[in-house]
Each structure stands twice: as C-alpha cells, then as structure tokens.
Amino acid sequence: MKEIELFNGAYGLVSVNNTDELIIRHILDSLAPLRIILRLLDEKSGIRIADAGSGAGLPGIPLAIALPDCEFTLIEKMGRRAGFLLNTKAVLGLSNVIIEEGELEKTAPGQFDLVTFRAFKPLEPKLLKTLFRACRNEGIIAAYKGRREKIEAETAPLEKLYEKLETIAYTTPFLDEERHLVVIRPKQ
C-alpha cells in the first residue's frame, strides 16, 4: 500500500483520493472474491495465475499474498509500471510472483489455470480470445466488474461463444457498490 501511495502520482497507478479509498476500493476489493477464486481452483496443486494488465498489481499482489502456494505472473505492458511491480515484489519479498513486461498477446500460450483482470478492458471476443490463448486447456478467466446491468450488456453477445459465463456477486467490506466476478470457461 505504501508503495502505491509513493509512486501513484508519477505512474498513475490507481484513482484514489485518500488512504481509506485505496484500502477499500483497491486492496479489499482485490481480496473480496477470494472464496470464489478458491472454489474455481478446486484445490489443485501447481496453480499458475496471471493478472493481465496488472498496473498497480491489483488484484495480483493481494492474491499472491493470500495464496502463497500459487504462482502468479503479473503482466504489464508499460515499462514504468512493470518497474513499480518489480520493486513492490522485492519490498514484499514475494517469491511466488513473476513480473512480465509486455503485451498479453505476446505471452507464451497455454501457461495459466486462471487469468484475472480488473479495470482492464470491456469483455469482448478479441480480448477473451487473447486471454484464453494464455490459459491451459481448462483455464478460466475471472474478470472483476461492477454493476450487473453493465455486465449483462457486455456479456450478452458472448454467451454463445463460451461454455459457461457466470456473473457472481461479491461484497467488498466498507464499499457500498455492486461488485461481481465474471467467470468465463471455454467451450470444450
């Protein structure tokens, strides 16, 4: 958190007005759907998770702290932000985190069991194709999103393309806003 506060002005990592907002809107919101994510992972071993468009390391870094037995790759195309992530990884001593500077499209295919993203881009076929390319065969995408009606508008054209598209509500402590995790599985 201190790293985000220190570098936010220079790198434009997150939109916040104060420390409480940073904690609630970004840190707690990254962790709020942890039970859902654990259920998706189904107690497998050797889990590899990617955080696409990681920016400030959200949700990747809080999840990596909460899930020390999983390997996390934080993918960020902007060099300054990737540098911030490398610094934060070192400060926190996170041995289960890899920082990959570059575009998601250039990531080696078939690596991840789960790909997360938060405030990255709208759900659209081209993006999902890129995300699934990074996934292993039965890999899952979990997108942190807000209001259900906006999600429904984004996902309506996608429903025929994917085996299972599920919108799961979750509650972020102290945040009085709708929050959802959109879980997408590929057709088998």
N, C-alpha and C positions, 0 to 999 in steps of 0.2 A: 504494500500500500504506500509506504513512504517513497519507494522508487517511482511509482506512478505520479505521486504528488510532485516529486522533484523534477521529473522530466516531462510532465504533461504539457507545460507551456511551450517548450521548444519543439516537441514532437507531435503535438495534437493527438494524444493517445485516446482520451475519453472526454466526453462532455459532462462536466460537473461544476457545481457552484461551491461545494464545501466538502469536508471530510465525511460527514454523515451520508451525503448523497453518494459519494464514492463507495463507501462501505455497503450501503443498502442496494443501490441501483446496479452496481457492477460486481462487487465481491460476493455478497449474499445471493444475488440473482444467478451468478455462475454456479453456485453450490446448491441452490434450491431444488433442482430436479435430480439430485444425486441418487435418490432411491429409484427413480425411473431408469436412470442410466445403469445402475447396478442390475436391475431386472433385465435390461436389454443385453447386458454382458453375460448373464446367466452363469456366473461363477466359473467361466472358462479361465484357463491359465495362459500366460504368454500373450495377454491382450495388448494390442497396439492401437492407440487412439491418435487421431490427427485433429488439430484445431486449425481450421482453414481461415486465412485472413486474420491471424491471431492479434495483430495490433498491440494492445497493452497486455497480451497474454490472458485474455478473458474469452472463454472460460477455462482455457488450458492450464494455466498455473494453479488456480484454486483446485481444479480437479486433480492435477498431478500431486498436490499436497494431500488431498483426501484419499487418493488411490495410489499409494506408493508402489504397489506390485504391478501396476500397468506402465507401459512405456508410452510416453507422449511425444509427438512431433508437432512443434508449433511452426506453422508455415506462414511466412510474412514476406511479401514482395518488396516492401520499402526498406532500403538498407539501414536507415537510421532507426526504424522501429525494430528491425532484426537485431541491431546492436543493443538496443534497450533490452530486448528479451535475453540476449546472451549475458548481459550484465546482471539482470534480475535473477537468472538461473544461478549464476555464480554466487551472488549475495545470499540467496536462499539455500544454496547447497543442494540443488535438485539433481540427483544422479539419474532420475528416470525421465529426464526431459532432453530432447534434441531440438535445436533451433535450425530450421531450414530457410535460408533466404532465397526467395524466388517465387515464381508464379505456380499456382496449384497445377496448372496444365502441364508443367514440366517435371512434376513429381513422378518418381517411378511408379508404375501401375501395380495394383494388387497387393498393397502393403498393409492396409488398415482394417481392423474389425469394426471400428466406429469412426466416423468423421463428424465433428461438431462444427458449428459456426454460429456466431452471434452478431447481429447488426452488420452483416457482411453484404448480402445482396438479396433481392427478392427471389423466391423459389421460381425457377423457370427451367424448361427442359435442358437448355445448353449447360447451365450451371450444374444441374443434377447429374448430367452425363459425365462431366468433369469430375465431380465428387465421387461418383460410383466407379470411375476408372481407377481412382486411388484406393478403392476398397478391395478387400479379398472377396472371394465368391459370394459368401453370405453376409457381406458387410452391410452396415446400417448407417444411415445419415440421421443425425439428430440436430435440428435447427431450433435455436432459441428464438421465439417470436412473441408478439404482443397480443393484440385484440383478435378474437376468434373471427369476426366478420372480415377482417383484412386477410387473415389466413385462408378463409374459405374462398375468397376471390382469387388468391394466388394459387391455391391447390386444385380448384375445380378443373382446369384443363389438364392436370397431371394425373387424375385418378385412374384413367385407363392405361397409363404408361407404367404404373408400378403395382406390384402385388399387394402391398399394404401401405396405406398412407394414413397415419393415425395422429390426431391432434390431442395431446394430453395436457390438461390444465395442471398447473402447479402454483403454489403460493410462495412468494418471496417475503420473508419476515419484514415488517415495517413498510412494505411497499403496497400502496393501495391502487394497484393497476392489474389488469388482466395479463397473465403470463402463460405461455404454452410452449411445450416442446413438440415440434412436428417430427414424427418418426417415419422414415421412408425406407422401405425394403424393396430390393429389385425383384423383377419377375424371375422366377426360377425356370 
